[in-house]
Amino acid sequence: MNMKKFDVWFVTGSQHLYGEETLKQVAEHSKTIAKALSDSKQIPANIVYKPVVTGPEEITKLCIEANTTEQCVGLITWMHTFSPAKMWIAGLNALHKPFVHLHTQYNRDIPWSEIDMDFMNLNQSAHGGREFGFIGTRMGKNRKVIVGFWQDEDVLNSLETWMRSACAWHDLQGAKIARFGDNMREVAVTEGDKVEAQIRLGYSVNAYGLGDLVTVINEVTDAETDRLISEYEDAYDLVKELHPDGEQYAALRDAAKIELGMRRFLEDGNFKAFTTNFENLHGMRQLPGLAVQRLMADGYGFGAEGDWKTAALVRVMKVMSTGLQGGTSFMEDYTYHLDPKGMKVLGAHMLEVCASIAEGKPRLKIYPLSIGGKNDPPRLVFNAKTGPALNACMIDLGNRFRIIVNAVDVVPLGAPLPNLPVARVMWSPKPNLNIAAAAWILAGGAHHTGFTQALTTEHMEDFADMAGIECLIIDENTRFPDFKKELRWNDVYYFMQRGI
Ligand code: MN
């Protein structure tokens, strides 16, 4: 994915009151800022300067145009002067794309010895931005407000984060998610209202019989399989059982065929994410493990056991993290290390952890899989890089969706884990395991997550705001009594907000 294919419009609000000369200056200043953003290495999307808007018709026209411009993912709005905000009502009512309010000023410093009324009339963002802010709040519009000088790193960071979320939101609209089989039987949190998800979040989820996938897998040729296996040989350390003369080579060929078949199915159907279910493998020789790991590494969202909400969320996180250091994967809180000196979580899954989070070259191994009653699947086994990371999940509470995010630190393993047949990550949750796990559980957080070493809680918050859904952050500032209150207050707020 290349974010430069997405446009963010730089829109400056003003009015006619000041005369042509001032408006010309406003336009010049806007162009300068738009160009600086465009040239900044930090800004991932393409910045498009839009002529200064000075009246309600223009504003409305621009907002409608933004809605219908495919590559436009959102608007940066800036009030250099004063733009009476009733002019914005029709436009903001029509606007369906996310917007950020950049509350900045062209001049960083007050020119102490020269400042006169002309300067004041030109540089009046301090109150022009408040007028614009009022109408956003009056209309109940979710938007991010970024305050500071437009060249400051903090401002650019915040804009970058918002822009990444806007690209992910854009990518999600109309996205198709394929479910191979349905839900793991009796599991609750992976279920949910797919119609509501499509209304609120823009993506559609549809199930496919395993036979449809198996048909495509069976069409894979030996020559294609050979080519893919040589790719495996280049990318990974293969254990000797998986070499051409090894006793498990046939299982590797099966895995390669599954990958080629799944890839073709997903490409032909233009899917962005998918789910599998180990209870639903009719006609397949093994649970897709390596295939899922590699498809995730190529940007597909994934959820195991039919978990379509996590599949969509992993896709969102993959898009947001495009080009950043650090990987993103489907994840599960697997087992605990409850040493009071430092309680930690060992994260993993049966097979399906994305090698984008791997430290070093992954090993391609084969182990028995005690679940599912199929042949042993090859899988990539590796440790993750240490450093800051986060886990995020999305749940369906029946009356709304909720995102829960926990900031964590990936820490070294206590020792090598020679008998553990899966990729693994060890983390220490913030503020500590006691509070983090209790808060997560009371919030109804899932056992499946999207795990990332590329994003921050701010990315997830920005995304939730665009989607208009609840977002709970568990981090170093989380205190238990406050968190419990937030849960109760949010129940009321979202109930009221939705109405009947
Ligand atoms: Mn699972």
Boltz pocket constraint, residues with backbone or C-beta under 6 A from the ligand:
constraints:
  - pocket:
      binder: B
      contacts: [[A, 304], [A, 305], [A, 332], [A, 349], [A, 448]]
      max_distance: 6.0
